[in-house]
Amino acid sequence: MKAFSFGVKFFVLVVLLNFFSPFLILAEDPLPAPQLLPGWPISTGEEVRQTPTLADLDGDGQVDIVAASFDGKVYVWNMAGQALPGWPKDRGSQNPPSFINWGSSPAVVDMDGDGSLEVVVGSYEGKVYAWKKDGSDVSGWPKDTGEEIVASPAVGDIDPNYPGLETVIATSAGAYPNFTAKIYVWHADGTEVTGFPKVYENMWGESTPAIADLDPNYFGFEIILPLSDAQTGGSQVHVLHQDGTEMTGWPIGISYSERTPVVADFDGDGDLEVITGAGSTGGQIYAWHHDGSVLNGWPKQMPKAVVASLSAGDIDPLFPGQEIVAGLMAKNIYNLDGTIKTIVPNIYVYHCDGTIVSGWPQATGKYIYSSPAVGDIDGDGNLDILFGSDDKNLYAFHGDGTAVQGFPLQTQGLIHASPVIADLNHDGKLEIVTGSRDKNIYAWTMPFQSLLDESPWPTFHHDAQRTGLYTPTNHKPEITITPASVSGSEGEEITFQVSATDPDGDQVNISLDENTKPKGASFEADPQNPGNYQFSWTPIYHQAGTYSVKITASDGKDTAVKDVFITVEPGPVPQLLKASSGKTHGTAGKFYIDSNTGPSELVLTEPRLGGPTEVILTFDKAIDPDTVRVELSSGSVTSKTAIDAGLILGMKDVANNQCLNINIRDFAGNLIGHAKIKALLGDVNGDGRVNNFDILALRAKLNAVVTEGTFKYDINPTGRIDNFDVLLMRGNIDSDANLQNC
């Protein structure tokens, strides 16, 4: 499953038809008004009822404007109003005319994965065209359905197993009441997706499909759209898998609807919801979970029909959950003299629990066919709502229902196209583009920098692919390292604090890549600062150098990574302070004999049987066993283990009556420690010779249980001092006297 999760709030906006003059609230101090871009408006010679599409078609880094006119031409201009080579494409000279129906807006997307964008558009006579950026046909296109196409194509990854993206479109054929609706899906190369077209008798399709991953148990994206029932006058909302089968829980019957559905996580539960408007006289707003169950607080019964397409965005970020906005086909009530008797509101904004948002409803101008665009056009950091009207004006409202200053913007014709907002030249200021039935394409620029990184609903059906899927851009967490510069020396503790914040307010999990953590370092939650972590490390000898530690912070949707560079300077060479020889004395435990400190070396006498089996070397600082090598004059090392300040060496084959020299060197060969052990069996006095003084000392301890003060007399280390120890000592009297000078 391709998972989506959302951490911000948004709303759905449905606009309606009405006949009345605009009801606006104006601020006292006018701000600079939007200005037409140089070279605009541009006349197409025919009505523009379709929504333009904004995309960098030619790949020059500037956003281009793609638009279709009612006579079958598809244009592409750059921001300066210059036509791109290979455009316009003219399909109006055919018989019958191949005009682009007002409901079919171009989709612009890299459908075949070649790195360049293509333009996809449907025409009334039933053809779906796909052109490359130079205006040439994409291989395998156009497709001829032979049926009417009055909606826009939607392009998405319906079949992830097939290269490229798939194009979905709904068609209608026949005459009332014997309509036939079909849903076509083609691969990028023009071949049909298995399981399509889907044929529905006595139905017609005039809705642009939505494309989203609704089913977590099914591979690929689903197709969501309502089809109208010619027999009953109602509609059904269908959700189809990539193979054409219906998703469990769907279809769902509703009142008459030709509206394009919106898909998003409206209630913040981590699953997608579907919302659509309906009605021919009275209206409804429906909202379902992905499984077809009804969203709490919905449907909403409206006094008039919902007629315009839906939009999404964050309108009330202070309220828990998300908001849903709907509009009605309503009009003012007039006096006989033509003056307004009653203003009838026709745009409603609801929280996801069905309660009305403060400041709404509001009233607009006459009929409204255009789907609103949502973005921060005036640079105040809050979302604004834009839409056209049949009174020839383009309106903009703040999220609280007040009018944006400088609006409405006037054209010379009815506005059925939806406005599109984008930063065409990447200067931080948004441009607004729309078409009008006065045959012109208009482009204005706003005088303010937008404070938001994205517009949540910048165009009809959300995006240039016309997916209808609201997936707000997730912002990565931001990682802070304190202090910013990290350095130290061997033997000194190095610490730094790690904190992270998420611009979207999501919970953040901080971690350290274990593969980059220096040996001996720790990374733990800071109990004094919840949510923060502390890195702590005391580099030991031979750990000087530059280290790169990778810190990650994840909000569950995206991960930020920050490399922390640590510089460690060399410290003093470690000094060997003490050597201790250890043996286990039966059940009495392990006991150690410590060295005597000489002027330049450490020497100890090991009187117990078989020489040392374990030696502890204590330094003035920690030693990494992996950075040193141990040299023995006899026997061998079986293990090297680090302790707080030194090493524990496991040994074997160190025989009695030998002088054991231990050298500790770094890998460069430098001597950093030297000790000697006289493995002289029975020399409990430690004078380098076994004699009667040793026997007398041993006899004084006979039959004693081994303790810290008596263990060295247990030369046959069993845990008890007995005659076996005496026998061993007598057997070694006067042996290896040369060990005295070991």
N, C-alpha and C positions, 0 to 999 in steps of 0.2 A: 504494500500500500504506500502511496505517496502521501505522507502525513502533512497536514497543515495545522498550525496552532496560532492563536492570535492573542496579543497582550494588550491591544488598545481597543477603544470603544468607537462605535460608528453608528450611523443611522441609515435608514432607507428613505428616500424622498420620492414621492409620487406627485406629479403635477396634474392639474385638471383643466377643464375648459370652463371659461366663463365669459361674460360679455361686458364686464364693468371696467371702469377706469381704475388705475392703480391706486392702492391705499399705501402710502409711504410715510415714514417718519424721518424727517430730515434733521441733521445736526445743525447747530447754530453757526459754526465756523466751517465754511466749505473747504475741502481739501482739494489738491490738484486733481483734475479729471483725467481719465484715460484718454490717450491720444491715438489716432489712427497711425499705423506704421506708414512710412513713406512708400508710395506706389500702390496703396490700398485705399478703397476697395477695388477689386478687379471684377470686371463683367465677364460672365460666361456666355451671354447671349440667350440664356434660358434659365428658368427657375431653378433654384438650388434648394431642394427640400431634404436632401440627405445631409448627414453629419459629416463634416470634413474629418480627416485623419491626420495626425501630426506624427512624423517619424523621419529619421535621417535616412532617406531612401538612397541617396547617392554616396553615403559614407564620407562626407566631407567634414563631419563634426557639427554641422548646423542642421537644425530641424526643418524639414520640408513640409509643405501643406498639400495633401492629396484630397481632391474633392470631385464629386460626380454631379453633373447637371441633368435636368429632366429630359434632355434630348439625347441622352445616351453617350455623352462625352465624359471621360475621366481625365482630370488635369493633375499635374504636379508642378508646383512653383517652389522656388526657394523663398527665404524671408524677404528678399528684395522685390519679389513679385515676378521674377524671371522664370519662364517655363524651362523645365529640365529637358535635355535632349531626348527625343523619342516620344514626347508627350505634347498634346493630349491624345488619348486613344478615342477614336470616333466610331461608335457603333450605331449611330442614328440614321445612316443612309440605307440601312437594310429595309426590306419590305417583308413582313410588317416591321415597323420601327422597333429598334432594339433599345428603347429608352430604359434608363435605370430608374426603377420605381422609387418613389420618395422614401420608402421604408428601408431600402437596401443601401447601407453605408459601406464604403470600402473597408476591408480589413487589410492591415499591413503587417507582415510577419515573415521571418525566415522559415518558410514552410519546409524546405528541402534540406536545411542544415548546411548550405554551402557558404555561409557567412554573409550573404547578401539578402536584403529584404525583397519580398514579393508583394504585389498588390492583388487582392482577391475581391471580386465583387459579383453580385448577382444581378440579372436583368429580368424585366417583366416577361419577356418571351420565353424564359426558362433556361437561359444559359448562365453558367458560372465561369467567369474568366479568371485567369491567373497570369500576371505579367511580371517579367523581370524588371529591374530598376531602369533599364534602357527602353522599356516598352515592348520588348519582344515577348512572345508567348513562352510560358513555362512548358517544358516537354510534357505531353499528355493532356494538355489543356487547350481550349475550353471544354467544359462538359455540357452536354445538351440534354436536359431532362424532358423537354417538351411540355412542361407544366408552368403555371404562373409562379413567379418568385417575387414576393413583396416584402420579404424580410432580409436581414443582413446575414452573411455567412459568419460562422464562428469557427475559429481555428485553434486546435489544441491537441494534446498528446492522448488521443483516444486509444491507440494501440501501441504501447511502448515497445512491443517486439518488432515493429516495422520501422524502418528508417524514416525520419522526418515527422512532420505533424499532419494531422488529419483535418479536413474541411467538412463542416456539417452545415446543411441547409434544409429548410422545410419548404415544400411546394404544395400547390393546390391545383386541381383540375376538375372540369365539369361545371355544371350549373345547378343552382339551388333547386331542390334540396339534395341533389345527387352528387355531392362533392366527393373527391378522393384526395386524401392528404398522403404525402410521402415524406419520409426522412431519409436523405441521402448522406452518406459518409464516404469520402474518397481519401486515399493515401496521397502523399505529396506527388507521387508520380502519375496520379490520375486514375489508378486502379481502384475499384470499389473495395471497401472493407467487407469482409465476410459477414453475412447476416444482414446486409443492407442492399437496397433500400427497404425500409419498413413501410408497408402499405396499410392505410386505415380508411376503410369505406365509410361514406357518409360523414366524413370529417374534413376540415380544412385547416391548413397551417399558415399562419401569418405572423408567428412569433420568432424572434431571433433566439436560437437555443443558448442555454448556458452550459458551460463545460467545467466540471469539478470532480474531485475524488470524493464521492459521497459514501461509497461502500467500502468499509475497512477490510471486508472479507473478499474483495474481488480486485483482481489486478487491472490497472488502467483507470482512466477517467470515465465518468458517466456523462450522459447527455440529458439535459433537463429542459423540457419545454411543454407548454400547454397546447392542446389541439382542440378546436371548437367542434361541437357536435351539431351537424346541420338538422338533425331530427328533433332534438330536445331543446336546442338553444343554449345548452350549458357547455361546459368544457371539461377536459380531463388533463391533469398535470402528469406527464410521463417522465420516468427516469429509466434510461436504457444503458445497459452495459455495452462494452465494446463489441460484443457478438450479437447485439440486437435484442437480447433477452431483457425482460423487465425486472427491475430491482424489487426485491421483496418489500411489501408495504406500499407499493405504487402500482398503477396510477391512482390518483385521488380526484374525485369529482368535485367541481366547483361551479359557480355561476359563470356566465359567458365571459371569456377572457381572450384577448389577443395581446396581452402584455408580456413583455420579456421578463423572465424571472431573474432574481438576484440571489446569489449564493454567498454566504459568509457565516462566520461564527457570531451570531447576533447576541446570544445570551452568555457567551464567555465560558461555556462548558467544555470547550476543546473539540466539539464536533460541529460540523457545518449544518446550517439551516437553509431552507429555501423559503423565499417570500415573494409573493406576487399580488398584483391588484386585479380586480375583476368588476363585473357589473355592466349593465346596459342602461338601467334607469337608477335604481338604488345601487350602492357599491359595497364592496367588501375588500378587506385586506387580509390575506391568508399568510400564515407563517407555520412551518413545520420543521421538526427535527429531521436529520438525514434519514431516519427510518420511517418517516411518514407520520409520526405522532405529532399532535398539535402542540405548538409552543404555548406555554402558560400565558393567559391574557388575550389570546387570539382565537378566532378571527375577530376583526373589528367591523361592525356594521356602520356604513357611512350613508349619509342622506342622499348622496348622488354617486354616479358611477366614477370609478377610478379609470382614467383613460390614458395617462401618459406612462412612459417607461420609468423604471425604478432607478434609484441611485443610492450610493452608500458613502458614509463618512462619519467622523466623530463630531457630533453636534453638542453634546453636553458631557464633557469629560469629568465633571464633578459628581455626576450621579452614578451610583453603582449600576453595573451592567451597561448595555448599549441602548441606543435609541432607534426607533423605527418611525419614518415620516411618510405620510400619505396625503394625496390630494384628491379633489372631487371635481366632477363636471358640474360646476355650479356657476350661477351668474347673479348679478345684482338685481334688486327689485327697483324699478324706476317709476317716477311720477309721470303723469300725462304730459308734462312739459319737458320731459327728457332728463330731468335732474334725478340724481340718485336718491331713492327713498330709503333703501336699506343696503348696506354693504354686506355681502355674503362671503365669509371667509372660505377659501378653497385649498389651503395647504395646512396640513396638520402634522405635528411632530409628537410622537409617543415614545416614552421609555419602553424598554422591552417587556415590562410588566403590564403595559397597556395604559398607564397613566399619561396624561398630557404633559408636555414639557412647557415650562414657564415661557411666556412670550408668544405662544402659538395657540390657535391657528392665526394665519395671516391671509390677506387677500391680494390678488394680482390683477393684471389687465384682462383682456378678452381671452379667447380660446388659447390653450397652451398645449402644443403638440411636442415640444422639445423636451428631452430628458435633461434634467439639471446636471450641471457640473459642480463639483465641490472642491474648494481649495482656498488657501489664504491669499486672496488677490490684493488686499490692501495693506499687507505687511504688519498686521497687528498680532500675528501668532495664532489667530483663531480662524476657524473655517467659515467660508462664505459660500452662498448658494446662488448659482447663475442659471437663468433659463430665458428662452425667448417666448414671445407672445404674438397673438394675431393682431395686436394693436401696433405692430412694427417695432416694438421696443425689446431691448435685452435688459433684464432685471437682475439685480444682485441684492441679497439679503444677508445680514449677519446671522450667526447661529441663534441669537436671542430674538430674532424676528424683526429687528430694525433694519432700515435700508442702508446699504453701502453708499457713501457719498460719491457723487459723480455719476450715479446711475438714476434712471435708465439711460442706455445708449440707444440712439435712434437709427433705424434703417428706413428704406422707402417701401418696404414690402412686408408681408406676413413672415414671421419667423417660425418655420416648422423644424428646421435643423436644430440640433442640440449644440450649445456652445462647447468649445474645447479649450482647455487651458494648459499651457506649457511654457517653459522658458526656452524660446526658440534659439536665442543666441548665447545662452549660458551666462547672462549678466546678473542673475539673481532676481530679475523682475519677470513676472509672468506676463505672457501674451494671451489674448482671448481671440479665438477665431470662430466664426460662424457663417452660415449661408443664409440667404434671404430669398423670398420669392420675387424680389425686385431684380433678380438675375445676377446679384453680386455676392462675392465672398469678401467678408470684412475681417480685418485684423487690427486689433488695438493693443497697445502696450500700457501696462500699469506703471504709475510713477513711483512705486514703492518696492523695496526688496521684500520678497516673501521670507518669513521667518521659519517656515516649515520645510523639511527636506523633500516632501512629496505632497502631491494632491491626491487624496484618497479616492476621488472619483472624477478624473479629469475629462471624461468624454462619455458618449453614449455606450452603454453596456461595458463600462469601466475602462477598457483598454483597447489598444489598436488591434488586438486579436479578436475583440468582441466576445470575450468569454463570459462576461457577467459575473465573474468570480472576484470577490473582494479579498485580496491577500495583502494587507498593508505591509510595507517594507519593515522588517524587523531591524532594529538598531542594535548593533553589538554592544555588549557591556564595555565600559571604559575602565581600564586598569590603572591604578596609581601606585607607584613604588616610593616609599619614604625610608631613607633619603634617596634622592634620585641617582647619586653616585655612590657606588659600593666598593670599598677596598679595605685592605688590612694586611697583616703580616702573619706568618706562621706562628702559632702559639697564642694569637689574640682572637677573641671572639668577634665574629662578624655577624651583624644582624641587620635585617631590614623588614619593614612592614609592608603588607600587600592589602590593598582595599580595592573594591570594584563597585561601580554604580551602573545602573541600567537606565538609559534614556526613556525607555518605555515603562519603567516602573516594575519590570519583572524581577522575580527572585533570581539571585546570581549565586552560582556555585563556583568557588575558587579552588584550583588544584595546581600542583607542581608536577611537571613531567618527570617521573622517577628516573628516566634514562638520562636526564641532565643534572640530577641532584648530585653534588660532590659527595664523596665517601665521608661519612661521619656527620653530614648535615641533617638537620631536622626541619620540618615544615608543619606547623601545628596552628590550630585556631587560637587566637589571642583572647584569653578569658576576660581581659580588661576592656576589650573593644569588640563586642559581638559583630560578627560578619567579617572581621579582619583576620588575617593570618600573619604569623611571624616566622621568618626564616632565621635559623641560628646555626652557626658553624664555627668551630675553632679549628682552622687548618693545622695539621701537624707537619712534622719534618718531611721535606720532599714533596709538599703539596703546593709549592709556589707556582704561580702561573696565572693565566687568564681563563676564566670559566664563563660559560654562557648557560644560565639557568632559565628554562622556559616556564613561564607562568601562564595558565589559561583561566579564563572566566567564561562560563556558559550560562545563558538564560533559558536553556532547554530548546532553543530554536537556532541559535547561532553561537559561535565561540570566538572570543577575542584572545589573541596570543601576544605576549610581550616577553622579549628576551631581556634578562637582567645580566649585565656583564660585571663580573667580580674579579678584581685584580688583587692577587695575593703576592706580597713581597717575601723574599727568603728571610727566615728568622735565624737565631743562633743555632749552631750545631748542638744536638742533644748531648747531655753529659750523663754517663752511666754512674749511678749513685750506689747501687747495692746489687749483689747477686745472692740468690737463695737456692739451696739444693733441697729438693723435696722427695719424700718417699711415703708410701702408705704402710702403716703399722697395723695390719689386720683390721679388726673392728674398732680400734682406737682412733682411726682416722689418719689424715695426712699431716706430717710435721716437716718443718723446714729448718735448715741450718743456714744462718746468715753469714755473709762474708765479713771479714775485717777490712776496714778502710785503710789502704796504704797510701803512700805519697803519689803513686802514679797508676796503681792497679788494684783490683779487688781480688782477694785470695780467701778461699775457705777450704776446710778439711771435711771430707765426707767419709765417716768411719763405717758406714753401714754397708751391708753386703751388696755387691754388684754395681757400685757406682750410682750416680744420680739417674733417676728416671724422669725428673722434671726439674727445670731450672727457671726461676723467676729473675728477670733482669729489670731492675727499676731505674728509670731515667728521670731527668728533671722535667720532661714533657712527654706527650704522647708520641708513640711510634706506630707507623703503619706497617704491619708485617709484610705487606705486599711490596714495600719499597726498600726492604733491606734483605740481605742474605747473611746466613749464619755459617761460620766456618768452625768445625770441631777438629781437634787434633786426634780424637779417637771416637769411635761410635758414630751414630748418625742422628739427625733431627727427624722426628716423626710428625711434629706439628708446630705451628707458630700461631699464637693467639694474642690479640691485643688486649691490654688492660688499660686503665685510666692513664697511667704513665709508665709504660713499659711493655714487656713481652713475656709470655709464658712459653717456654720451649719444652716440647716433649722429646725424650731421648731414648735410645736403646743401644745395647752392645757397648756400653762404657764399663770396662772390666775393672776388677779390683786392682789396687796398687799401680794406678796410672795417673799421670799428670794430664788433666784435661784442660786444654787451652780453648777458650771461646772468644772468637772475634766476630764483631757485628760491623758490617760494612754496608754503605749505600750502594746503589747500582753503578755509581761512578767509580767504585772501588775505594772510596774514602773510609778510613777506620773511624767509627763513631763510638765504639765501646769494646773493652777487653776485660776478661775475667779469667781466673784460674781456679780449678777445683782439684784438690789432692784427694783422689779416690783411694785412700789408705785404710784398708779394713782393720778396724779395732782401734784406731788412733782417736780415742775419745777425748784426749787432752789437747789434740790439735797441734802438737809440737813437731810433726813430721816424722815421728818414729813410734813404733808399737813396742812398749816395754812394760816392766812390772808396775809402774805407776798407773798405767792404763788398767791393768788387771785389778789393782787395789781399788781404783775408782769404780770399776764395774762391780766387784764383789760387794761394795757398800750399797749397791742398788738392787742386789739380787731379790727376786720374787716380788719386785715392785711392779705395779700396773703402769703402763706407759702414760705419762702426762707431758705437758709442755716442758717441764723441768727435767724429765728423765728420759725422753725419747731417744737421745743419741746413744744411750747405753744399750738400747735394744738393737744391737748390730745385726741380728738376724730378725728383721722387722716383722714380728708376729703380734705385737701388742703387749708382750710381757717380757720382763728381763729374767732370764733363767740360765741354767748351766750350758745350754746350747750356745748362748752368746759367749760364755767363758771359753768354751772349747774352740770356737772360731777365732777368738782373740789370741789364745795361746798358740794356735796353729800358724799365726801370722806374726809372732814376735820376731823382732829384728829383721822383718822382711822389707825390701825396697826402701832402705834408709835414704836412698838418693831423692826420694820425694820431699825430704825436708827442705830442699832448695827449689821446689817446683815453682 
